[in-house]
Amino acid sequence: FLPQVDSANAGRVLASDAAVFLKKSGLTDLVLGKIWDLADTDGKGILNKQEFFVALRLVACAQNGLDVSLSSLNLPVPPPRFTDTSSPLLLSGTASSDLPWAVKLEDKVKYDAIFDSLNPVNGLLSGDKVKPVLLNSKLPVDILGRVWELSDIDRDGMLDRDEFAVAMFLVYCALEKEPVPMSLPAALVPPSKRKPLSVPGTMPLIPSSTKESHQSLPPVGILAAKTPLTQ
């Protein structure tokens, strides 16, 4: 990766060059800022080879649902993924389209049954209809906010059948004490949604996205008193 951001071959990476490169990871600016702070140990705005390696490892940790912290560096994780169709060295979105979907067929049948029971309109469920199911999991609201943000892949405030399956998959992972990732792993992106994500720059990079994710869910009090759906 280093030659792509160290064009002068000086053995170091400037903050501006690194920012452009790291944004291709699909992680939010908030997470990338934390990664930079941990990698740039002396706060000079420049990474040497070792520090750049640390940044890449932290990107891989975040993409696989691990905490962005120095204690995660020794954990086994796959290499970081970056969306860049111009470079053969990087995994482009087209390569990830060949990955099998992480949602198993037998689970998808279950998730589809729940989806249909919620009376979708034109094949879509609003946040109001999804929210009781999410709350029924008894997971913390901040986790449910992240589940919603990751599953609403096209950012339209509604979930279609595939997006709902992603939400259910993430909820069940969280119930099994598996961490909800900070960005949607390539294998979890539904095959029907993969082509648009292969274009660099389509991932929204909003610094306050983590705050907004909770607001994109309907207010917590509205439906909490409704009878929970039994799954």
C-alpha positions as CSV (number, residue, x, y, z in Angstrom):
1,F,0.0,0.0,0.0
2,L,2.8,2.4,0.9
3,P,4.0,3.3,-2.6
4,Q,0.5,4.5,-3.5
5,V,0.5,7.2,-0.8
6,D,4.3,7.8,-0.6
7,S,4.7,9.0,-4.2
8,A,8.0,10.8,-3.3
9,N,9.4,7.6,-1.9
10,A,10.4,9.4,1.2
11,G,9.4,6.6,3.6
12,R,6.7,8.7,5.2
13,V,3.0,9.7,4.5
14,L,1.6,13.1,4.9
15,A,-1.8,13.5,6.6
16,S,-3.4,14.9,3.4
17,D,-2.3,12.0,1.3
18,A,-3.2,9.4,4.0
19,A,-6.7,10.9,4.4
20,V,-7.6,10.5,0.7
21,F,-6.3,6.9,0.8
22,L,-7.9,5.9,4.1
23,K,-11.3,7.2,3.1
24,K,-11.4,4.4,0.5
25,S,-11.8,2.0,3.4
26,G,-15.5,3.1,3.7
27,L,-15.1,3.9,7.4
28,T,-16.6,7.0,8.8
29,D,-14.5,10.2,9.4
30,L,-15.0,9.7,13.1
31,V,-13.4,6.3,13.1
32,L,-10.7,7.3,10.7
33,G,-9.8,10.3,12.9
34,K,-9.4,7.9,15.9
35,I,-7.2,5.6,13.7
36,W,-5.0,8.6,12.7
37,D,-4.6,9.8,16.3
38,L,-3.5,6.3,17.4
39,A,-1.1,5.9,14.5
40,D,0.4,9.4,14.6
41,T,2.0,8.9,18.0
42,D,4.0,12.1,18.0
43,G,1.2,14.3,16.6
44,K,3.4,15.6,13.7
45,G,0.8,14.9,11.0
46,I,3.2,12.5,9.3
47,L,3.3,8.7,9.4
48,N,6.5,6.7,9.0
49,K,6.4,3.2,7.6
50,Q,5.7,1.6,11.0
51,E,3.0,4.1,11.9
52,F,1.4,3.7,8.5
53,F,1.4,-0.1,9.1
54,V,-0.4,0.5,12.4
55,A,-3.0,2.6,10.6
56,L,-3.7,-0.2,8.1
57,R,-4.0,-2.7,10.9
58,L,-6.5,-0.5,12.7
59,V,-8.5,-0.1,9.5
60,A,-8.7,-3.9,9.3
61,C,-9.7,-4.1,12.9
62,A,-12.6,-1.6,12.4
63,Q,-13.8,-3.3,9.2
64,N,-14.0,-6.6,11.1
65,G,-15.9,-5.2,14.1
66,L,-13.0,-5.0,16.5
67,D,-12.3,-2.0,18.8
68,V,-10.1,0.7,17.3
69,S,-7.4,0.5,19.9
70,L,-3.7,-0.4,20.2
71,S,-4.7,-3.6,22.1
72,S,-6.4,-4.9,18.9
73,L,-3.2,-4.7,16.9
74,N,-2.1,-8.2,17.8
75,L,-5.4,-9.9,17.0
76,P,-5.7,-11.9,13.8
77,V,-7.7,-10.0,11.1
78,P,-7.9,-10.2,7.3
79,P,-6.1,-7.5,5.4
80,P,-7.8,-4.1,5.1
81,R,-10.1,-3.6,2.2
82,F,-10.1,-0.4,0.1
83,T,-12.3,0.5,-2.8
84,D,-10.2,1.7,-5.8
85,T,-11.0,0.5,-9.3
86,S,-7.9,2.0,-10.7
87,S,-5.4,-0.1,-8.8
88,P,-4.8,-3.8,-9.3
89,L,-3.1,-3.9,-5.8
90,L,-6.3,-3.1,-4.0
91,L,-9.5,-5.1,-3.7
92,S,-12.0,-3.2,-5.8
93,G,-15.8,-3.5,-5.4
94,T,-16.0,-5.8,-8.4
95,A,-13.8,-8.4,-6.6
96,S,-16.0,-8.3,-3.5
97,S,-19.1,-9.0,-5.7
98,D,-17.8,-12.5,-6.0
99,L,-18.0,-13.1,-2.2
100,P,-20.8,-15.3,-1.0
101,W,-23.4,-13.4,1.0
102,A,-22.8,-13.9,4.8
103,V,-26.6,-14.3,5.3
104,K,-27.3,-18.0,5.0
105,L,-30.3,-19.1,2.9
106,E,-32.1,-20.8,5.7
107,D,-31.7,-17.7,7.9
108,K,-32.9,-15.5,5.0
109,V,-36.1,-17.5,4.8
110,K,-36.7,-16.7,8.5
111,Y,-35.9,-13.0,8.1
112,D,-38.2,-12.8,5.0
113,A,-41.1,-14.2,7.1
114,I,-40.6,-11.5,9.7
115,F,-40.3,-8.9,7.0
116,D,-43.6,-10.0,5.4
117,S,-45.3,-10.1,8.8
118,L,-44.6,-6.3,9.2
119,N,-46.8,-5.3,6.2
120,P,-44.2,-3.8,3.9
121,V,-45.4,-1.1,1.5
122,N,-44.0,-1.5,-2.1
123,G,-41.4,-3.9,-0.7
124,L,-40.2,-1.5,1.9
125,L,-40.4,-1.1,5.7
126,S,-40.3,2.2,7.4
127,G,-38.3,2.8,10.5
128,D,-41.5,2.9,12.5
129,K,-42.2,-0.7,11.5
130,V,-38.7,-2.0,12.0
131,K,-38.2,-0.3,15.3
132,P,-40.3,-2.6,17.5
133,V,-38.4,-5.6,16.2
134,L,-35.1,-4.0,17.0
135,L,-36.2,-2.9,20.5
136,N,-37.5,-6.4,21.1
137,S,-33.9,-7.6,21.0
138,K,-33.2,-5.6,24.2
139,L,-29.9,-4.4,22.8
140,P,-28.6,-1.0,23.7
141,V,-30.1,1.9,21.7
142,D,-26.6,2.9,20.4
143,I,-26.0,-0.6,19.1
144,L,-29.4,-0.6,17.4
145,G,-28.7,2.8,15.9
146,R,-25.5,1.4,14.3
147,V,-27.5,-1.7,13.1
148,W,-29.9,0.7,11.4
149,E,-27.2,2.8,9.9
150,L,-25.4,-0.2,8.4
151,S,-28.5,-2.0,7.1
152,D,-30.0,1.1,5.4
153,I,-27.4,0.7,2.7
154,D,-29.0,3.1,0.2
155,R,-29.7,5.7,3.0
156,D,-33.4,6.1,2.1
157,G,-34.8,5.7,5.6
158,M,-36.5,2.4,4.6
159,L,-35.4,-1.2,4.5
160,D,-36.1,-3.5,1.6
161,R,-36.1,-7.3,2.0
162,D,-32.3,-7.7,1.7
163,E,-31.5,-4.7,3.9
164,F,-33.8,-6.1,6.6
165,A,-32.0,-9.4,6.4
166,V,-28.7,-7.5,7.1
167,A,-30.3,-5.8,10.1
168,M,-31.6,-9.1,11.5
169,F,-28.2,-10.7,10.9
170,L,-26.4,-7.9,12.8
171,V,-29.0,-8.1,15.7
172,Y,-28.4,-11.9,16.1
173,C,-24.7,-11.4,16.0
174,A,-24.9,-8.8,18.7
175,L,-27.1,-11.1,20.8
176,E,-24.3,-13.7,20.5
177,K,-22.0,-11.1,22.0
178,E,-20.3,-10.5,18.6
179,P,-19.4,-6.8,18.1
180,V,-21.4,-4.9,15.5
181,P,-18.8,-3.6,12.9
182,M,-18.2,0.1,12.4
183,S,-18.6,-0.4,8.6
184,L,-20.5,-3.1,6.7
185,P,-18.1,-5.9,5.8
186,A,-18.0,-6.7,2.0
187,A,-19.4,-10.2,2.6
188,L,-22.5,-8.7,4.4
189,V,-23.4,-6.3,1.5
190,P,-26.3,-8.0,-0.3
191,P,-25.4,-9.1,-3.8
192,S,-28.3,-6.8,-5.1
193,K,-26.5,-3.8,-3.5
194,R,-22.9,-4.4,-4.5
195,K,-22.6,-2.7,-7.8
196,P,-23.3,0.9,-6.6
197,L,-20.8,0.4,-3.7
198,S,-17.9,-0.4,-6.1
199,V,-17.7,3.2,-7.2
200,P,-15.2,5.2,-5.2
201,G,-16.7,8.1,-3.3
202,T,-20.2,6.8,-3.0
203,M,-19.9,6.1,0.7
204,P,-21.1,9.2,2.5
205,L,-18.3,10.6,4.6
206,I,-20.1,12.7,7.2
207,P,-18.1,13.4,10.4
208,S,-21.3,13.4,12.5
209,S,-22.8,10.3,10.9
210,T,-22.6,8.4,14.2
211,K,-24.8,11.0,15.9
212,E,-27.2,11.1,13.0
213,S,-27.6,7.4,13.0
214,H,-29.6,7.5,16.2
215,Q,-31.8,10.3,14.8
216,S,-32.6,8.3,11.7
217,L,-34.4,5.8,13.9
218,P,-37.8,6.9,15.1
219,P,-37.8,8.4,18.6
220,V,-37.4,5.6,21.1
221,G,-40.5,6.2,23.2
222,I,-43.1,6.0,20.4
223,L,-43.4,2.3,19.9
224,A,-41.7,0.9,22.9
225,A,-45.0,0.2,24.6
226,K,-46.4,-1.9,21.7
227,T,-46.5,-5.7,22.1
228,P,-43.2,-7.0,21.0
229,L,-43.2,-9.3,18.0
230,T,-42.4,-12.9,18.8
231,Q,-39.9,-14.2,16.3
